[in-house]
Amino acid sequence: MKSKKVIFIAGFGRSGTTIISHLLGQINEWFCAGEIGMLLERRIYDNGPCSCSAPIQSCPVWSQISSEYTHLTENDVERILQERNTFKNHHCWHQLTKRGRRKLNAKIVEMSRKYANLLSRLFEITGSRVIIDASKMPSHGYLLQSIEDIDLYIIHLIRDPRAVAFSWLKNKKVYDIIKGEPRYFPTLHPIQSAVIWQWWNTTINFMWGRQDRYVRVFYEDFIENPKKTLINIAEKVGEKVNLDFFIDDHMVNMEPVHAIAGNPTRFNSGPTKLKKDIRWLSEMSRYKKFLATIFSSPLLIRYGYLQRYAGRPNL
């Protein structure tokens, strides 16, 4: 029987999950699904855009799945959202204790069945050897690990919490190509961002950090040497890959993928330059850097971010 390999990219938002998932999706017979956790919640019902620019119900991949959910009413969607949000909002505390995990296991039986069916259909439709799910949230990873007929691999993507906080301060605007109107991503205060970054990364490390199928990737190292990062991930997954989509060490020819949700860069294709984004060093106020540093300090120190930027001005 063909192994169903699923790569789950875990980490806090604005850490680079979109770009690394899209790069992995350039590999032959690897399918970048984007944030699968958003599909049943919103995208099918709202008919939002796939990263191929087509509405989901017209996308050559997702239309084959969305047709199976056309019976959903607004009440059905609200119920799914409520179940998902209840699970999402309580996952961290529960995942850290045996008693909590027993409670979670009792709650996710139906959700687990839904996602097992969804992944099975994706493997069938795309003919892929590997599916990349960039849903990020530790709760989604916990849900995936309850699915028995997949081989799950965890890519723990970490970025400097001050860079993450700086990104969350930006009121990012994206043009909805389906509805023909702009919409804005939410923003977070540096304290909020730092606390969630600390909590999510602690949970991810606790849940999977000692498992054989876990890979820790620092965003800064990935941007410095993207080829090496992709090769390391492929070796962990047990796959030999061809990275012929690289034009040079930091330039790639990006083919469109069929990703659900994510950063607006998911719509980008063609020659793409992979470059460091360290604007936070010069553009973020000292006060906000201080807040992000203090409230993320346990893991910030553990991950070596104080040493990484030691001696830099404006810190």
C-alpha positions, 0 to 999 in steps of 0.5 A: 500500500502506498504510504500517505506522507503528510508534512505539517508545518507548525509555528506561529503566524508570520514565521514564513510558513507560506513561502516554505510550504510553497517551495516544498510544493514545487517538488515533483509529486509534492502537493502544497495544500496551504492551510487545510484547517481553513477549508471546511471552516470558511473557504468552501462556503465562501468560495474564496480564492485558491492560490491559483487565483480561481475560486475554490469551487472552480479550482481544478483541484479543490472543486472536486472536493468542494462539490462534496460539501455543497449541501452545507447550510449557513447553520452547518458552517457555524456549527463547524466553526464553533467546534473548531474554535472550541478545540482551538481555544483550549488546545494548548493547556489540554495538550500539555497534560495526560488528562487534558489529552484524554478530553481532547481525544474525546472531542476530536473523533468526528473532526478526525474522520472529516480530515482523514477523508479530506486527505484521502481525497487529496491524495487520490485527486493529486496523485501526490506522494507527499501533502504539505499542510501549513495550518500552523496551529498546534491543535491542528497538528494534534488532530492530524496525529490522530489520523491512523492511515497517514505518516505525519512529519512535523516541521517546526518553523521558528522566527525571531519573535521581534521580527514576528511582532513587527510583522503583526503590527502591519495592517496588511492589505490584500485584494480579494480577486473574487469579491473585487474588494480589499480586505485587511489582515488582523494586527496584534500588539507586541505583547500579544504576539510575543506571548502567543509565540512563546506559548505555541512554540512551547506546545509544539516542542513539548508535543513533538520535539523528541519524536523522530519525525520532527524537524526544527527549522529556523526561518533565518537559516532557511532564508540563508540556505533554502536548498539545504533546508529543503534537502534536510526536510526531504531526507527526514521524510525519506524522499529523494528530490530534484530542486531544479526549480532553483535558478540560483541559490536564492532565486526560484521559478515558482509555479502556481500551487493550490493553497488554501489561505495564508499570506498574500504571497501565496498568489505569487508565481514566476521568478522569485527572490528569497531574501532576508526581511530584517526591517524590524531592526531599523523600523521597529521602535526600541520600546516595542522591541523591548516588549517583544523581547521581555515577553518572549525571553525564555524561548528567545534566549533558548533559541539563541536569538540574543546572540544571533543579533548581538552587537547590532545597532537599534537593539 
